[in-house]
């Protein structure tokens, strides 16, 4: 329900596997609320999927169409997950543990992917996720959506550089490139270049939103924790934390740059006429989500996805209640305190 004048904003959507359902919930609430006018969306991996689903649905039927497209995709993804050998064991189900830490299928999968590359164990390059993206997202509708700019991030395997696919460049292959974890999928080749998951070089990239939209407000929907309360001491915990640090590194560098430029503008050392003063906002993962094991990022049970969606809706509702009035006026994310 629209209760006041719309305010323009850009969205930056992180990667996170099944935890991207939290972002689904955030977006669902924002679309339902109707007070934010999205000018640009930057997304990586699960964030890229959420971005194109919004564009597809919005071009069909506005906010309601975008909400329906998100629900359709995540439901179909859950259907796909039912055929996976990676499932919770009976004890985890009885105890309400969403993780796959003790899943025999996951343990076998980890051992397998730790020994063989996807070129060895999947020489035919069978890719159910790519087929799902092709079947569920109508990219003609994505390209027809002129209401906001789209930016999808992938990592060039050979150069190690960020590749941002924009608007008409975006298709099933570029979205799959953004999702391409090299332990699981063969690199996605587009125009003679090979790509891996965009999270290595942008999770998600912010700079396209600086330069290619008029809006100076960016709402970062976070899925991956930047800080953790305890030092990991198990092999799996250490490995997971290394992944989190790796996938957050480029984002932190961009946020530090935003803080540095903002400080120079505030100190009069840079002109606000020549440099954009970006106002940053963030919706953080709910505490219950932060307590989840990283293995739950592989859990595609619909009940779990709905649980994450509802956490996202609640987080967005609380953020809107507290920060909507700040949009267009000031940052609600204190970058200076983050980097002190």
VENDA-V492471 format. One record per pair of residues at least 4 apart in sequence whose C-alpha atoms are under 6 Angstrom apart, sorted by the first residue. I is the first residue (numbers start at 0). J is the second residue. D is the distance in Angstrom with one decimal. If there is no record, write none. Layout:
i = {I:I}
j = {J:J}
d = {D:D}
//
This chain:
i = {0:0:1:1:5:5:5:6:6:7:7:7:8:8:8:8:9:9:9:9:9:10:10:10:11:11:11:11:12:12:12:13:13:13:13:13:14:14:14:14:15:16:16:17:17:18:19:20:20:20:21:21:21:23:23:24:24:24:24:25:25:25:27:28:28:30:38:39:39:39:40:41:41:42:42:42:42:43:43:43:43:43:43:43:44:44:47:52:52:53:53:54:54:55:55:56:56:56:57:57:57:57:58:58:59:60:77:77:77:80:84:85:85:87:87:88:91:91:98:98:98:99:99:109:115:117:117:117:117:118:129:131:132:133:142:149:149:150:150:151:151:152:152:152:152:153:153:153:153:153:154:154:154:154:154:154:154:155:155:155:155:156:156:161:164:164:165:169:172:175:176:176:176:177:177:178:179:179:179:180:180:186:186:186:187:187:188:188:197:198:198:199:200:201:202:207:208:215:215:216:216:216:217:217:218:218:219:220:220:221:222:231:231:244:258:261:263:263:264:264:278:278:279:279:280:280:280:318:319:325}
j = {32:33:33:34:34:35:36:35:36:35:36:37:37:38:216:217:37:38:39:40:217:40:217:218:40:41:42:219:42:46:220:43:46:202:203:221:43:44:45:46:19:45:296:296:297:296:45:304:307:308:307:308:311:27:308:308:309:311:312:311:312:315:66:32:312:62:147:147:148:149:149:150:151:46:47:151:203:47:151:152:177:197:202:203:177:178:151:68:69:57:65:141:144:140:141:64:65:68:61:62:64:65:140:144:64:64:299:300:301:299:104:104:105:99:102:102:95:96:292:294:295:294:295:113:119:121:183:184:185:122:175:135:136:171:167:165:166:164:165:163:164:162:163:177:197:162:176:177:196:197:160:161:162:194:195:196:197:159:160:193:194:193:194:200:168:169:169:173:176:179:187:194:195:196:197:196:184:195:196:184:196:193:194:195:193:194:192:193:201:202:246:246:249:249:250:211:212:277:278:277:278:279:279:280:280:281:281:281:282:283:284:236:237:248:334:276:268:269:268:269:329:330:330:332:330:331:332:322:323:329}
d = {5.3:6.0:5.3:5.6:4.5:5.3:5.9:5.1:5.6:5.8:4.5:5.7:5.1:6.0:5.2:5.9:5.6:5.5:4.8:5.9:4.6:4.7:5.7:5.0:5.8:4.8:5.9:4.7:4.6:4.6:5.2:5.7:5.1:5.3:5.3:5.9:5.3:4.9:4.9:5.3:5.3:5.9:5.0:4.5:5.9:5.5:5.4:5.6:5.6:5.2:4.7:4.7:4.5:6.0:5.8:3.9:5.8:4.2:4.5:4.5:4.8:5.1:5.6:5.9:5.2:5.4:4.5:4.9:4.4:5.9:5.1:4.6:6.0:4.4:4.1:5.2:5.5:4.6:6.0:5.3:5.7:5.6:6.0:5.3:4.7:4.1:5.7:5.6:5.6:5.8:4.5:5.0:5.9:5.0:4.6:4.3:3.9:5.0:4.1:5.7:5.2:4.6:5.8:5.0:5.9:4.3:5.0:5.7:5.5:5.4:5.3:4.5:5.0:5.4:5.4:5.5:5.9:4.8:5.6:5.5:4.4:5.3:5.8:5.9:5.9:5.1:5.7:5.6:5.6:5.0:6.0:5.9:5.7:5.7:5.6:5.7:5.3:5.6:4.8:5.4:5.0:5.7:4.6:5.7:4.8:5.2:5.8:4.4:5.4:3.5:5.9:5.0:5.8:5.3:5.1:5.9:4.9:5.1:5.4:6.0:4.6:5.6:5.2:5.5:5.5:5.8:6.0:5.7:6.0:6.0:5.3:5.5:5.6:4.6:4.7:4.9:5.8:4.8:4.4:5.9:5.3:5.6:5.4:5.6:5.4:5.2:5.3:4.3:5.8:4.6:5.3:5.4:5.9:5.6:5.8:5.6:5.6:4.9:6.0:6.0:4.7:6.0:5.2:6.0:4.6:5.3:4.5:5.8:5.1:5.3:5.7:5.1:5.3:5.9:5.8:5.6:5.1:5.6:5.8:4.7:5.9:4.5:5.0:5.6:5.9:5.1:4.9:5.7:4.9:5.4}
//
